[in-house]
Amino acid sequence: RRLASGSGDKTVRLWDVETGACVSTLEGHGRGVECVCFSPEGRLVASSSYDDTVRLWDAETGACVKTLEENGRGGKSVCFSPD
């Protein structure tokens, strides 16, 4: 099992819940990360940042697969739809 966390240091970290070890650090946001969320199947992680972007990450490789530009309001919540 994994846990995702966002940080003021502009990163998203993925953690192994059982060991407490950080298994991946995702870098790419220009400002602090406010919200993170795993997709229902666990393949993607979404993160929102005060840099006015939402990023989608591959949860296995840590690669940013898509960047969505916000409208200048920064720091939004993210949530996947169930479908």
N, C-alpha and C positions, 0 to 999 in steps of 0.2 A: 504494500500500500504506500501511496505517495501523498505528500502534502505540498501545495504551492504557496509561496509567500512573496509579497511585493515589498520593496524597500525604498527608503529615501535616497539610497545610493544609486538609483536608476536601474536596479537589477530585479529579476525574478529568480527565485531559488526554488528548486525542487528537492524535496527531502524524503528520505526513507523513514517512514513513521516508526518502524520497529527498532532500527539502529540509531536513529537521530542524526544520521549522516547526511550532509548536503551532497546530492548526487549530480547536480547540474546547476550552473549559474548562467542565466540567459541575459545577455547584454544587448542593448540597442536603443533603449529609451533615452531621451535627452534630459529628462527630469525625473523626479521621484515617481514611483509606481504606487497607485492608490488601491487598485483592485485586481484580483486574479481569480480565474475560474477554470476548472477542467471541463472539457466537453463531456457529454454523457457517456461516450464510449471510452474516454480517457486518452484518446490519440492526440488531442490538441489542448493547448493552454491559451486562454485569452488574457491579456493584461491591458489595463488602461493607465494612462500616465498624465501628469500635469504638463507634458510636452504636447498635449492636444492630439495624441495618437492612441489608437487601439491596435495592439499587435497580436497576431495569431502565431503560435509557436508549435512546432512538432515536439511532442512530449518525450519522444525517444531520443531524437538527435539533438534537440535544443536549437534547431534552425528556425529563424523567423521565416514563416511561409507567406505572410501577408501583413501589410501595414495599412490601416484605415485612418484617414485624416479626419480629425474633429473640426468643429467650427469655431475654435478659439475660446472655448469655455473651460477646457482642461479638466482632468481628473474626474472621469465618469465611472459608474459601476458597469460591470459586464456580466452577462448571463446568456447561456445558450438556450435556444428553444428546444423542447423535447423531441421535435421531429428532425 
